[in-house]
Amino acid sequence: MNPENSRLLGIDFSSSPTKKKPIAVAVGQWQGAVLAVDDLLSLTTLDEFETLLKQGPQAFGKFERAAGPLEQLGFVAAIDMPFGLSRKLVEGLKWPGAGRTDFKAWENLINYYSALSREQIRATFKAWCDARPAGNKFAHRECDGPAGSSPSMKWVNPPVAYMLHAGAPLLMRAGVHIPGMQRGDPTRVALEAYPGYLARKVLNRASYKSDDPKKDTADRRMARSELLCALEEGMLFGIRVQVRPYLRAKLLDDVKADHLDAVLCCLVAGWSAKRADSNFGLPKLIDPVEGWIAGVTPES
């Protein structure tokens, strides 16, 4: 399979999806040098997310036009959720995966982690932080620094530890291929993404979203418009993104910006698919316990 001919999926993940806060999916494909976003999906259950991972977007019955140059079941998905935990944390807690750097490390870690309750995860991570000095409480992954991302052990603001808890077992069960972490079906590739890394390249620290629809402002709407224009003009990765007009209006109006974040992830999927022969643009060596955020360059 040529990944460039695959569907491109950008996914803004939620650990507890609902109709009000779904898992947002942007579905795209390469059309020459342009990344075309064909549609947006809203998944309201984790079962639907697992179906997407196993069968691709055509499982939702909207992509018959994929027949032709696109391979029916092939996709490259970039997902906004952590795929791993800090090596320092895993070694310190002596959790499964400690002392290992082979593919079993991630499998053993996620099997153990997914069996814990959220209450156990919170208590363990809080005890870790409470035992450490201010400014050095959380254990970071190597990719957090260059990406500017939150440590994957955070249980609030944002609760990424719970996203890992809900999502990683589904990645494992679906048998997707995760470079450096899981040898799976090479026609279904999953990569970790962080849309905030790309949004800051355009907006710096300006806010473009809020989980409270009542808190939309002219400035936030302008920021979303600026981000969309940057995508369309190829300011990120040098890739022009084409969004259908009715989808563009939806992205502009959505103060939560979940689907806009999904489009940013779709861009990462496209960039990575073009680099399938070089480990999807990821570092050659990836710690299987930690993983890496696609599109982020390691610090020198």
Summary of the structure (lengths in Angstrom):
residues: 300
radius of gyration: 18.4
end to end distance: 33.3
largest distance: 57.9
contacts: 1007
relative contact order: 0.20
helix: 43%
strand: 16%
